[in-house]
Amino acid sequence: QVQLAESGGGLVQAGGSLKLSCARSGRSFRSYAMGWFRQAPGKEREFVAAITWTGDRTKSADSVKGRFTISRDNAKNTVYLQMNSLKPEDTAVYYCAVRFAVVPGRWEEWAGDGDKYDYWGQGTQVTVSS
């Protein structure tokens, strides 16, 4: 079994920053990719950012490019999401997810697809006030 534990959420004013962490425990096999997704009240889940195990490839949603940065520390089995210049529309529950097996096809085509991920965390609330 795999456990993912997100932390770092909270309340911040517009223009502020937060850094989310997602620590993976349980299964010892290395993950192929980890990603961040978010879901605002009344809206569908949406992709935020993803990164491969080696860190050689990343993908970010257009809405967060230039503001959010995904990174990982393999020694700690942890992925991070540095969020700068936060906007009220970034308010959502943020979830991390992990994919273990290699996915056929182009990274750009599947990295943002939540259905391709194997395990999910419980989420952490991010609220940005105007």
Disulfide bonds with the S-S distance in Angstrom:
Cys22-Cys96 1.89
